[in-house]
Amino acid sequence: MENPTADRTKPGEPGPFFKEKRILVTAAIVLAADQLTKQLVIRDLSGSETKVVIEGFLRFVNWQNTGAAWSMFQGSSLPLAALSLVALIALIRYRHHFATHTPAGKLALGLLIGGILGNLIDRVAYQYVIDFIRFYLIRSDGTEMGYPAFNIADMGICIGVGLLFLLAWREGPPTEEEEEEKTQKES
């Protein structure tokens, strides 16, 4: 007798998202690290205070970013939160289009999902994202040249996207046999 609660996915289709342990564990680690470090920044650094880690190279700051990457779209935190939620749902729903059949693909999606969730939580809770890692250099004239501040969630997103690009590039275009097999499965 067939078990009525058995997984009813067809061969080649992804299983239920909550059974994707590698993706979920990776996302949880990124999310926990992101939120923990942001809470430490909130506790230990006031808005204008900085903590130099490596003089002339790295400092921790407490910047409130109401925009997106590199502070683009300032003042758009709630629309960006909605966009993040749509992206998160799309990643989960269409994850089979990415290299989730490989451990590296699962890692990439976990990094992306954890990063999106980390910044989404900030946008909903504070209406801004807490950015705190800032690389900078001191020019010969004494002025500072710096890279925009970022956080652990941003790192997860960037590394996840980069890894997906590498996987797609390494995989190359499908062969004629793979295309034909895919067409037959969809029929």
FENDAGI-V36443 format. One record per helix or strand. SS is the DSSP state (A for helix, B for strand). FROM is the first residue (numbers start at 1). TO is the last residue. If there is no record, write none. Layout:
BEGIN
((SS;FROM;TO) (SS;FROM;TO))
END
This chain:
BEGIN
((A;17;19) (A;21;44) (B;51;54) (B;58;65) (A;69;71) (A;77;93) (A;95;97) (A;103;126) (B;129;138) (B;144;146) (B;150;150) (A;152;171) (A;176;186))
END
